[in-house]
Amino acid sequence: MSRFTTARARTAAALTAGMLAAVALAGCGIGEKGSGSGATGSDPQQLRNAKAAVDEYRGVPEFTLDAEPVDVASLKGKTIFNIPNNSQVPFNIAQDKVMKEVAERFGMTFIQFENNGAATEWSSGIGQAISRKADVIILGNGTDPRLVAPKLREAKEAGIPVISVHNYTDTQTPPKSLDGLLSGFTRGPFERGARLVADYIIAKSDGKANILEIRSSDLSPDNPMTNAFNDEIKKNCPSCKTSSIDIPVTQWSQQIAPQVQTALTADPTIDWIAPHYDFMGTLAATGAKQAGAKDRVKMVSFNGNLAPLEMIQKKDIYVADVGEDITWLGWANMDLAFRMMAGQDPLPNNDPKTATRIFDEDNIDEVGTPPAFGRGYGDAFKAGYEKLWGVSK
């Protein structure tokens, strides 16, 4: 039974072919997967499965978090120190703005640590948080705790709880090497998002897609996302054709566009691009245009950033986005921070139950024109969190 309500009546209805020629890419290789013919497509039941998965996540999500209340008013005057994975990523910028607004609403100080995604910078940030006697440190959106373990030990010695938010996937658990160093973490729907990207492509291509996957294996969620994406392809479209590019997060701006251009030029039958994250997708779109493939390829990715949503509206390469509500996510991150500062336990199964929704031409107008953060997901989460925090009006 879906936990989601349907927004519109029309949404209620219930990669592989022969080997891809190897392409040498500077710094990263194209990988090949599968051995299908690429011509027959999925069988009817496989297509129905993919379409049912897509339909389940078209509607407006509900707030379903059931957790212990938190006395947020008692936390007035506390200091929250936030270290995002990379301050240049639009998803992080928007989410961190929401977190700051929530913290300041309840009389707390929110310190944002700007950085360019290097582990040395994250370590410096933790050092600053310790020197400023923060009450909680947040590592957000791919800030890998393994790379700053020595500093986490220093934070522990200083009595400052450190939490990791939106870094581990639906099924991941922090490694044993971090036992005792993280006070709490939240799971993000990365694997769900990757599966939905795959199912959307399968459903819309009638199981006859040649897909270029773009990944970043240096990010903690990436390997599970890759496995989930390709497992869904194998399950619902065994004859689809797939290849992949693996680009480190610090090289996205420099490498994604040229490597996508090279891949599309090398294989003119690629007709779908599946970046793991939206910011990758906007860069990949540039590469597709440089390859002269703007009218040939379609793109779907995960996150819910504004640029891809607007590109869907303009019919500019993007046809769908598996979105998360950044506003909802910001509130969820603060909920865990509040719980740590109040000396409470993390959430059950470390799952904040944040929203996921698929946007395409059928419901894209619900995000506004132009798109705006906080639209298209409803606002049930606000009343839900306010009740948990004891601040309901």
C-alpha positions as CSV (number, residue, x, y, z in Angstrom):
1,M,0.0,0.0,0.0
2,S,1.5,3.4,-1.0
3,R,2.0,5.9,1.7
4,F,1.3,8.6,-0.7
5,T,-1.9,10.3,-1.8
6,T,-2.7,11.0,-5.4
7,A,-2.6,14.6,-6.4
8,R,-4.6,14.2,-9.6
9,A,-7.0,11.6,-10.9
10,R,-4.9,11.0,-14.0
11,T,-2.0,9.8,-11.9
12,A,-4.0,7.1,-10.1
13,A,-3.5,4.3,-12.8
14,A,-1.8,1.5,-11.9
15,L,20.5,-0.7,-19.3
16,T,22.0,-4.7,-21.9
17,A,22.2,-4.6,-25.5
18,G,25.3,-5.7,-27.4
19,M,28.6,-4.5,-26.0
20,L,29.3,-0.7,-26.2
21,A,32.6,0.2,-27.8
22,A,35.1,1.2,-25.2
23,V,35.7,4.9,-25.0
24,A,38.8,6.3,-23.3
25,L,37.9,9.4,-21.1
26,A,40.4,11.6,-19.4
27,G,40.5,10.7,-15.7
28,C,37.4,8.5,-15.8
29,G,36.3,5.5,-17.9
30,I,33.1,4.5,-19.5
31,G,31.9,1.3,-18.0
32,E,29.7,-1.3,-19.8
33,K,27.0,-3.5,-18.4
34,G,24.7,-6.1,-19.7
35,S,24.4,-8.3,-22.8
36,G,20.9,-7.9,-24.1
37,S,19.9,-7.3,-27.7
38,G,18.6,-3.8,-26.9
39,A,15.7,-4.2,-29.4
40,T,13.0,-6.3,-27.8
41,G,12.3,-4.2,-24.7
42,S,10.7,-5.3,-21.5
43,D,7.9,-7.8,-21.4
44,P,4.4,-6.5,-20.5
45,Q,4.7,-7.4,-16.8
46,Q,8.1,-5.8,-16.5
47,L,6.7,-2.6,-18.0
48,R,3.7,-2.7,-15.7
49,N,6.0,-3.0,-12.8
50,A,8.0,0.0,-13.9
51,K,4.9,2.1,-14.5
52,A,3.4,1.1,-11.2
53,A,6.5,2.2,-9.4
54,V,6.4,5.6,-11.2
55,D,2.7,6.1,-10.5
56,E,3.1,5.4,-6.8
57,Y,5.4,8.5,-6.5
58,R,3.5,11.0,-8.6
59,G,1.2,12.2,-5.8
60,V,1.6,14.7,-3.0
61,P,3.3,13.0,0.0
62,E,2.0,12.7,3.5
63,F,3.9,13.3,6.8
64,T,4.3,9.9,8.5
65,L,7.1,10.4,11.0
66,D,6.2,8.9,14.4
67,A,8.9,9.9,16.9
68,E,9.4,11.1,20.5
69,P,8.5,14.8,21.0
70,V,11.3,17.4,21.4
71,D,11.1,20.5,23.7
72,V,12.6,22.9,21.2
73,A,11.9,26.0,23.3
74,S,14.4,24.7,25.8
75,L,17.2,24.8,23.2
76,K,17.1,28.6,22.8
77,G,20.6,30.1,22.8
78,K,22.3,26.9,21.5
79,T,24.8,27.0,18.6
80,I,24.5,24.8,15.5
81,F,27.6,24.4,13.2
82,N,26.8,23.2,9.7
83,I,29.3,21.7,7.3
84,P,27.8,20.9,3.8
85,N,29.6,18.6,1.3
86,N,30.1,21.5,-1.1
87,S,28.8,25.1,-0.7
88,Q,28.6,25.5,-4.5
89,V,25.9,22.9,-5.0
90,P,22.5,24.5,-5.4
91,F,20.8,21.7,-3.5
92,N,23.0,22.4,-0.5
93,I,22.6,26.2,-0.7
94,A,18.9,26.0,-0.7
95,Q,18.7,23.3,2.1
96,D,21.1,25.1,4.3
97,K,19.1,28.4,4.0
98,V,16.1,26.5,5.3
99,M,18.0,25.1,8.2
100,K,19.3,28.5,9.2
101,E,15.8,29.9,9.1
102,V,14.4,27.1,11.3
103,A,17.3,27.5,13.8
104,E,16.9,31.2,14.1
105,R,13.1,31.0,14.4
106,F,13.7,29.2,17.8
107,G,16.4,31.5,19.0
108,M,19.5,29.4,18.1
109,T,22.7,30.5,16.3
110,F,23.4,28.8,13.0
111,I,26.9,29.0,11.7
112,Q,27.4,28.0,8.0
113,F,30.9,26.7,7.0
114,E,31.5,27.6,3.4
115,N,33.7,25.1,1.5
116,N,34.5,23.6,-1.9
117,G,34.1,20.0,-1.1
118,A,37.6,19.0,0.1
119,A,38.0,16.8,3.1
120,T,40.7,19.1,4.4
121,E,38.2,21.9,4.5
122,W,35.7,19.8,6.4
123,S,38.4,19.0,9.0
124,S,39.1,22.7,9.3
125,G,35.4,23.3,9.8
126,I,35.1,20.8,12.6
127,G,38.1,22.4,14.2
128,Q,36.4,25.8,14.1
129,A,33.2,24.3,15.5
130,I,35.2,22.9,18.5
131,S,36.9,26.2,19.1
132,R,33.6,28.1,19.0
133,K,32.1,25.6,21.4
134,A,29.2,24.6,19.2
135,D,26.4,22.5,20.7
136,V,26.1,20.2,17.6
137,I,28.0,19.8,14.4
138,I,26.1,18.8,11.2
139,L,27.9,17.0,8.3
140,G,25.5,17.3,5.4
141,N,24.8,15.8,2.0
142,G,27.9,13.7,1.3
143,T,30.3,15.1,3.8
144,D,31.9,11.7,4.4
145,P,32.6,11.2,8.1
146,R,35.3,8.6,7.3
147,L,37.5,11.3,5.9
148,V,37.4,13.4,9.0
149,A,37.5,10.7,11.7
150,P,40.5,12.2,13.6
151,K,38.5,15.5,14.0
152,L,35.4,13.6,15.0
153,R,37.4,12.1,17.9
154,E,38.4,15.7,18.9
155,A,34.8,16.7,18.8
156,K,33.8,13.7,21.0
157,E,36.5,14.6,23.5
158,A,35.1,18.2,23.5
159,G,31.6,16.8,24.3
160,I,30.1,18.0,21.0
161,P,27.7,15.7,19.2
162,V,28.3,15.2,15.5
163,I,25.5,14.1,13.2
164,S,25.5,13.1,9.5
165,V,22.4,14.0,7.5
166,H,21.3,13.0,4.1
167,N,24.6,11.1,3.6
168,Y,23.7,7.5,4.0
169,T,21.2,5.7,1.8
170,D,17.9,3.9,2.6
171,T,19.8,0.8,3.7
172,Q,23.3,2.0,4.7
173,T,24.8,2.1,8.2
174,P,27.9,4.1,9.1
175,P,31.0,1.8,9.1
176,K,32.3,0.3,12.3
177,S,35.3,2.6,12.2
178,L,32.9,5.4,13.1
179,D,31.4,3.7,16.1
180,G,31.1,6.2,18.9
181,L,32.1,9.1,16.7
182,L,28.7,9.9,15.3
183,S,25.9,10.7,17.7
184,G,23.2,10.3,15.1
185,F,22.5,10.1,11.3
186,T,19.6,10.1,9.0
187,R,19.0,8.0,5.9
188,G,18.1,9.6,2.6
189,P,16.0,8.0,-0.1
190,F,19.0,7.7,-2.5
191,E,18.4,4.1,-3.5
192,R,14.6,4.8,-3.9
193,G,15.5,7.7,-6.1
194,A,17.9,5.7,-8.3
195,R,15.3,3.0,-8.7
196,L,12.6,5.5,-9.7
197,V,14.9,7.1,-12.2
198,A,15.5,3.7,-13.8
199,D,11.7,2.8,-13.8
200,Y,10.8,6.2,-15.3
201,I,13.2,5.6,-18.2
202,I,11.9,2.0,-18.7
203,A,8.3,3.1,-18.6
204,K,8.8,6.0,-21.0
205,S,11.0,4.1,-23.5
206,D,8.8,1.0,-23.5
207,G,11.8,-0.9,-22.3
208,K,14.0,0.1,-25.2
209,A,16.5,2.5,-23.8
210,N,20.3,3.0,-24.3
211,I,21.3,4.8,-21.0
212,L,24.3,6.8,-20.0
213,E,24.6,6.7,-16.2
214,I,26.7,9.4,-14.6
215,R,28.0,8.6,-11.1
216,S,30.5,9.8,-8.5
217,S,31.8,6.8,-6.5
218,D,33.7,9.0,-4.1
219,L,30.4,10.0,-2.5
220,S,29.1,7.7,0.3
221,P,25.6,7.1,-1.3
222,D,26.9,6.4,-4.8
223,N,27.7,2.7,-4.8
224,P,24.3,1.8,-3.3
225,M,22.6,4.1,-5.9
226,T,24.5,2.5,-8.7
227,N,23.5,-1.0,-7.5
228,A,19.9,0.1,-7.0
229,F,19.7,1.7,-10.5
230,N,21.2,-1.3,-12.3
231,D,19.3,-3.8,-10.3
232,E,16.1,-2.1,-11.3
233,I,17.2,-2.1,-15.0
234,K,18.1,-5.8,-14.7
235,K,14.7,-6.6,-13.1
236,N,12.4,-4.5,-15.3
237,C,14.4,-4.0,-18.6
238,P,17.1,-6.7,-19.0
239,S,17.4,-5.8,-22.7
240,C,18.1,-2.1,-22.0
241,K,21.6,-1.0,-22.8
242,T,23.7,0.9,-20.2
243,S,27.1,2.6,-19.9
244,S,28.5,4.7,-17.1
245,I,30.9,7.6,-16.4
246,D,32.4,7.9,-12.9
247,I,33.5,11.5,-12.1
248,P,34.7,12.6,-8.6
249,V,32.6,15.3,-7.0
250,T,35.5,17.8,-7.1
251,Q,35.7,17.4,-10.9
252,W,32.1,17.8,-11.8
253,S,32.3,21.3,-13.1
254,Q,35.4,20.6,-15.2
255,Q,34.7,17.0,-16.4
256,I,31.0,16.2,-16.8
257,A,30.2,18.3,-19.9
258,P,33.2,17.2,-21.9
259,Q,33.0,13.5,-21.0
260,V,29.3,13.5,-21.8
261,Q,30.0,15.1,-25.1
262,T,32.6,12.4,-25.8
263,A,30.3,9.5,-24.8
264,L,27.4,10.8,-26.9
265,T,29.7,11.3,-29.9
266,A,31.2,7.8,-29.5
267,D,27.8,6.1,-29.3
268,P,25.1,8.0,-31.3
269,T,22.4,5.5,-30.1
270,I,22.5,6.7,-26.5
271,D,19.0,8.2,-26.0
272,W,18.8,8.6,-22.2
273,I,21.1,10.2,-19.6
274,A,20.7,9.3,-16.0
275,P,22.9,11.4,-13.7
276,H,22.7,10.4,-10.0
277,Y,22.2,14.0,-8.9
278,D,20.6,17.1,-10.4
279,F,23.7,19.3,-10.4
280,M,25.4,16.6,-12.5
281,G,22.4,16.8,-14.9
282,T,22.6,20.5,-15.6
283,L,26.3,20.1,-16.5
284,A,25.5,17.0,-18.6
285,A,23.0,19.0,-20.5
286,T,25.8,21.3,-21.7
287,G,27.7,18.3,-22.9
288,A,24.7,16.9,-24.8
289,K,24.2,20.2,-26.6
290,Q,27.9,20.3,-27.4
291,A,27.6,16.9,-28.9
292,G,24.7,18.0,-31.1
293,A,22.4,15.6,-29.2
294,K,19.9,18.0,-27.7
295,D,17.0,16.6,-29.6
296,R,18.1,13.0,-29.4
297,V,18.6,12.4,-25.6
298,K,16.3,12.7,-22.6
299,M,17.4,13.1,-19.0
300,V,16.1,12.1,-15.6
301,S,17.9,12.5,-12.3
302,F,17.4,12.8,-8.5
303,N,17.2,15.7,-6.1
304,G,14.5,18.3,-7.1
305,N,16.7,21.3,-7.8
306,L,15.1,24.2,-9.6
307,A,17.2,24.2,-12.8
308,P,16.1,20.7,-13.9
309,L,12.5,21.4,-13.0
310,E,12.6,24.5,-15.1
311,M,14.2,22.5,-17.9
312,I,11.3,20.1,-17.8
313,Q,8.9,23.0,-18.2
314,K,10.9,24.3,-21.2
315,K,11.2,20.8,-22.7
316,D,15.0,21.3,-22.6
317,I,16.5,17.7,-22.4
318,Y,15.1,17.0,-19.0
319,V,11.8,15.1,-19.0
320,A,11.5,14.2,-15.4
321,D,13.1,14.7,-12.0
322,V,12.8,12.5,-8.9
323,G,12.6,15.3,-6.4
324,E,13.0,15.7,-2.7
325,D,11.4,18.6,-0.9
326,I,14.4,20.7,0.2
327,T,12.3,22.6,2.7
328,W,11.1,19.4,4.2
329,L,14.6,18.0,4.3
330,G,15.9,21.1,6.0
331,W,13.3,20.7,8.7
332,A,14.2,17.0,9.1
333,N,17.9,17.8,9.5
334,M,17.1,20.3,12.2
335,D,14.8,17.8,13.9
336,L,17.8,15.4,14.4
337,A,20.0,18.3,15.5
338,F,17.4,19.3,18.1
339,R,17.2,15.8,19.4
340,M,20.9,15.6,19.9
341,M,21.1,18.9,21.7
342,A,18.2,17.8,23.9
343,G,20.1,14.6,24.8
344,Q,17.5,12.3,23.1
345,D,17.9,9.3,21.0
346,P,18.0,9.4,17.1
347,L,15.0,8.5,15.1
348,P,13.7,5.0,14.8
349,N,15.8,3.2,12.1
350,N,17.4,6.6,11.5
351,D,14.7,7.3,9.0
352,P,13.2,10.8,8.9
353,K,10.6,9.7,6.3
354,T,11.2,12.7,4.1
355,A,9.2,13.1,0.8
356,T,10.0,11.9,-2.7
357,R,7.9,12.8,-5.7
358,I,8.3,12.4,-9.4
359,F,7.8,15.5,-11.5
360,D,7.3,15.5,-15.3
361,E,5.1,17.2,-17.8
362,D,2.0,15.9,-16.1
363,N,2.5,17.7,-12.8
364,I,5.4,20.1,-13.2
365,D,3.2,23.1,-13.0
366,E,2.6,22.4,-9.3
367,V,6.2,23.6,-8.5
368,G,5.4,27.0,-9.9
369,T,6.4,28.9,-13.0
370,P,9.3,29.4,-12.6
371,P,9.8,26.6,-10.1
372,A,10.3,27.5,-6.4
373,F,11.6,25.5,-3.5
374,G,9.0,24.3,-1.1
375,R,6.3,23.9,-3.8
376,G,4.8,20.7,-5.2
377,Y,5.1,18.6,-2.0
378,G,2.3,20.1,0.2
379,D,3.0,21.4,3.6
380,A,1.9,18.7,5.9
381,F,5.4,18.3,7.3
382,K,5.3,21.8,8.9
383,A,2.3,21.0,11.1
384,G,3.8,17.5,11.8
385,Y,7.2,18.9,13.0
386,E,5.6,21.8,14.9
387,K,3.5,19.2,16.8
388,L,6.6,17.1,17.6
389,W,8.5,20.2,18.7
390,G,5.8,21.5,21.0
391,V,5.3,24.7,19.0
392,S,1.9,24.1,17.4
393,K,-0.3,27.1,17.1
